[in-house]
């Protein structure tokens, strides 16, 4: 599979002498470095001791060039390659902290004494990797010309990949909703060449359940020994408990009991995001920030006992419900293209109806795009709507609009997966596809 949307990072790698890349597993760090620079790769696995790692390094290096067999430490091997003027790539450097923490100090001294040595390092454990290169107490602090935080591919890029693989826009939405912008899974899809729903079934619902263990291992490695607490918080969020009090109540705890864990998930591990309502008001609500992790907790982890018994069932309807939630996020990404004013703030909106008929019944608006003089309210549906259904959705949305205490003009917009008959302010997946194509 060709590279997509990594030109900026490739340019930095070519020009800079020392680069650190931080990004989760499967985001494409290793391939990016190896195909851009053709370096000598020194991978540090967490399961081996230093002697075995050095033996593996020497074996790999000998495929490319001469290296003395007598070198017995990671420091000695890196020093030899620096003196030889080789481009060095240390993959998963954070694992050195488990195997030989002094290697970071050794590497700092080597960098300082070989200033022209070309070195790239990567780290997949977000918290540990950030501390390793960004914390002033780390030996490596200030030693890199650039720190690249490699993000997932955008939906526009995912759409391009899926087009190249022969899939439709709907397939792209489903893949993005489940796997996000992690290149590895699109490479895997390319190998199998199956319908997207079949691919999801193979990866999550058929033995040996590859995504069950893969995501679990990644999360446990990231958050460490207290993973049960973190898993419980993420499960609570996945099941719709978005406020601190709701999350704590789900776990049978007080908000003060989980505040430090919420802080770590947000700041250190970057596994959750937080938002207020579309006006920037109210308490923070927390959301799982990565699609794959969100899907895993919504559909896999909560059914873990069934996986243990081999009784897990694949239900397309469950996938469709999940994709519907993510479709709202996708529409929000492109919301500016559906309105005729500059959006100042955007997000969900919650409120309560007033009056005898509705009492204190609450409502939620999928997306509210707020401008200076106008507010656009979106209802998003991952389904096909006919004229009757569109009319019904507009009536319900208008009822919500009337309950919002704001004097700005309200505009109502429907975005479905498909609509039978287009009309003003009613859009579907075809319109999003046109937007994506024009963006590119």
N, C-alpha and C positions, 0 to 999 in steps of 0.2 A: 504494500500500500504506500502511495506517495505521501510526502509531507503536506500538511494542511495548516495554514495560518500560524506558522512559527518563524516567519522571516525575520522579525525583529530579534528574537532570541538567537537565531543562527548568526546574525550580524554581530551581536555582542560577543558570542563565542569566538568568532573569527578574529575580532579586533583586540579583545581584552587578554591580558596575561593570566590573571587569576579570577576565576568565576565560581561562585557557589550557587547551586540550584536547589531550591526547596520545593517539593511538590509531592502529593500523595502517590501511592502505588498506582500503576497503570495509567498515569497521566502522560507518560512518554519521555521521561527524563533521559533514560539510558540511550534510547534510540536517537534522540535529538543530539546528544553529545557524540555518539559513535559515528553517526552518518555525516555530521558536520565536520568533525575534526580528524576522524580515523586515528584516535589516540591509542596508547597502551592502557588497557582497562585493568584496574586493580579492584576487584569486587571484595567487599568485606562482609561475609555472612555472619550472622549472630550465633550460629550453631557450632562453629569451630574455634579451636584455640589458635594462638598466633603462629605456632610452628606449622600447623596444617595449612593455614592461610598462606604463609610464605612459600610452602612447597607448591601449592596451587598456582600462586603468582609466577613463580619461576618457570613452571611447566608452560603456562600460557605465554609468557614473555619469550621463551625459547622458540616459539612458533614464528616470531617476528624478527628476533635478533639475538645476539650473544648476550649472556648474563652469567656471572660466576655462580657456580652451584653452592659456594661457601656462604653466601649471604643468608642470614638466619633470622633477621628481624624485619619488621615492616619498615622501620626507619632506614635500615641499610639499603633495602631495595629501592625505596623512593629516592634516597640520596644518590644512588648509582644512576638512576634514570635521569635525574636532574642534571648531574654532571655530564651525562651523555647528550643532553639537549633534547630529550624526548618530550612529546606532549603526553602528560600524565592525566588520567581520569580515575579518581578514587570514588567508586560507586558505593553508596550507603555508608558514608563516613561515620554517621552517628553510632554505628555498631562498634566502632573502635572504643567507645566509652565503656562498653561492656567487657571487651576483650583485653584491652590495654589502655587505660585512660591516659597514661603518660605519652601515648603516641601523638595526641593533640599538641602537647608542648614540643615534642620532637619535630612535628610538622611546622610549627610556628618558627622554630629556629632554622629549619631548612628553607622555608620561604624567605626569611630575612637574609640568609646567606647566599641564596641563589635567586636574586631579584628578577632575572630574565627567564626563569623557568616557567614554562606554560603548564598551568595546573587548573583542573576543573574538579570540583567535588559535588556530590549530590547527597541529599538526605530525604527520606520518606516519612520519618516520624516528625510531624510538624513542630511540636513543642520542643523536643530535644534538638532538632536541627536549628531552630531559631536561637535557642540558647547557645548553641555551638558557634554560630557565626555573628550573632547580633548582640549578645550579652557582653558588656564591657569586662566582665570577670573571666570570660573565656580566653584561653591562649590565642585563639584564632581571630579574636575581635580586631577589626580594622585591617585584616590581612588580605581582603579580597577587593578587587577593583569594582566588581558588580555582584550583587545578590539578586538572582532571578527567582521570583516566586511564580512557578509555572502553574498556571490555572488550567482548568478544563477548557476544551474547545467550545466556542460559542455555538448556539443553535444554527446560525447561518452556515457555519463550517460543517456541522453535523449534517445539515441538509445537503450540502455539496458532496460530502462523502457518500451519503445514501444514494444520491442521484448517480454518482459514478459507479456504484455497486448495482444499479438497476432497480432501486426501490422508489416508492412514491412518497409524497409529502406526509401522508398519514403514517407510513412506516417510520419516517424520520422522527415524527412527534413521539411515537410509542417508544422507539429506541432511546431517544433523548430523555424521556420521562423516567425510564428505568435505569439506564446506564450513564446518563449525563453526557458530558463531553470527554469521556475517558477513551483515548484512541485504541487501547488494547482490545476492547470488546468489539469494536468495529472491524479490527483485523481478524478477530475470531469469527465474526459473522461472515466476513469475506471468504474464509476457508470453508465454512459449512454450506453457504449459499442456500439457506432455507428461509421460509417465511418468518417474519419477525416473531410472531406468536409462538411458532415452533421453537425458535431459538431461545426465547424466554423459558419455555417449558423445559428444554434440555438443560439450561444453565441452573435453574432454580428448583425444578420439580421432578426431575428424573435422576435416579441413582447414577453416579455417586454424589449427586447434589453439589457440583463444584463450587457454586457461589455461597453455599451454606458455610463451608469451612474457610473459604478465601476471605470473605468479609469479616467473619468472626476473628480470624487470626490477625488481620490488619488492625481491627479495633482494640483487641486485647493488647497487642504490642504497643499501640499508641497510648492508651490511657493507663496501662499498668495494672498493678495488683488490685486496685479498687474498681475494677471493670464492672463488677456487679451493680455498684451504685450508679455508675455512668450509664450502663445499659438500661437500668430502670428509668432513669431520667429521659433517655432517648425514646424508650418505649412509651412513656407517658406523653411525650410531645407528639410522637407518631400517631397516637390515638386521639389527638385533638385537644389535649390539655396544654394550652399555649402560655398561660400566665403562671407566674411563680407559685402563687397559692394553689392553683389547680394541680400543678405538677407535684407539689409537696403533698397535697391531699391524696392524690393517686397512690403515692408511696407510703401513706400513713405517717407522714412526718410534718414538721413545721417548716415554714419558708426559711427560717434561720438555719435549719439543719442542712439545707441543700444549696445555700447561696454560694459557698465556695466552689462547689462542683459546677454550678451553672457558670460561674465566672471562669473557671478553667476550660469548660467546653467552648465558651465564647472567645476568650482571649488567647489561651494557650494552644488548644487543639483545633480551633476553628471548625468545629463540627456543627455548631449552631449559629444562627443569625438572630437578630432581634429587631423588631419594628414596632412603632406606635401606629395609630390609625392614619388614614390618608391625610388628615389635617395636622399630623404630628402631635396629637393629643392622646391622653389616656396612659395607662400602664404599658410597659413593654410586653410584647408577646414574642415567644420564642419559637423558632422553626428549625428543622434540620436543614443544614445548608447544602448538602450534597445529595443529588437525586438517588444515587445508588444506595446510600446509607438509609435514606428515607424509605425507599421501597423495601429494603431488607428488613427494617423494623416493622413496617406496616404489614408485610405479607409472610416473611420468613421467620423472624425471631419469635413472634407471638405464637407461631405454630411449631415451635421447636420440639415439643413432645411427640408430635405426629411424625416429624422427620426421624426421630430416634426409633420409632416403631415402624417406619417405612410406610406410613399411612397418609402421607400428604397428598392432597388433591390439587390439580391444576384447574382453575375456574377462570375462563376468559372474562366473565363479568367482573370479577375482582380486579383484574388488570384494567378493565375499562373505567371502573370507578376511580382507581388510582390515577390513571392517565388524565381523567377529567380534572382532578385537582391540579395537576401539573400544567394542563392546558391554560388554566387561569394565569399561572406565572408567565407562560409563554406570551399570552395576549398582552399582559402588562409590559413585557419587554418591548413590544411594538406599538404600545398605546398611542404614542405621539403621532403615529401615522394615521390614526383614526379620528383625530380631533383637529379643529381649525384654530387652536390657540396654543400658546406655550404653556406646557405643564410645569407648575411650580412644585407640586408634591403629588404623590400617588401611593395607593395602597388599598387595603381593605377598609371597610367602614362598618361599624356596628352601631345599632341604635335600638330604640324602643318605640313602638306605636303608642299614641295617646288616644284617649277617648274611650267611651264605653264599649264600642264594638270590639276593639282589639285589646282593651285592658293594658296590661304591661308586657304583652308579647314582644319579644325581641326579633330583630332582623339582622341580616348580614348582606352587604353588597360586595360582590366579587372584586370589583375594582372601581375606585373613585379617582378620577384624574382631575386635580384641582388647578384652576387657572385664576387669573386676576379677576375676571368678571364672569366666569362660567365654570361649571362643574359637569364633567361627563361621567355618567354612571353606567357601568358595564355589567351585563349578565352574560356569563360564559357557559356554554353547554357543549360537552363532548358527545353530541348526538345529532341526528338529522331532524330538522324542524320544518313542518309545513306551515302554511299561512295561519292556520288556526292556533298552532303551538306558539308561533311568533307573537301573535296578538295577545295570547294569554301571558306570555313572559313579559311583554311590554306593560300590560296592565299591572302585574305584580310589581315590576320595577318602578312604575309611576307612583304606586302606593307608598313604596319606600321613600321615593324622592320627596313626596309631600310631607313625610315625617321628619325630614332633615331640616333642622332650624338654621338655615343659611339663606341669605337673600339673593345670592348669585343665581343666574339662570341655570336651570338643570337640563342637560341633554341626555337622552336615553339611547344606549347602544347595545345591540345584541350581537354576540359573536358565537356561532355554533360550529360544529364540525362540518355540517353541510346544511344549506337551506334550499328548499325547493324553488323558491321564487325570491330573487333579490329585490330589495327596496331600500329606501333611504335609511341609513344608520343600522342596517342589518348586514352582517358580514359572515364569511365562513373561511374554511381552511384555504380555499383558492385565493382569497384576498391576502392572507398571510404569505402564501407562496409567492405572489406577485411582489409583495414588499421585500421579501428575502432576496429575490432575484434582482430587484432594483438596487438593494443595498450593495450587493456584490458587483 
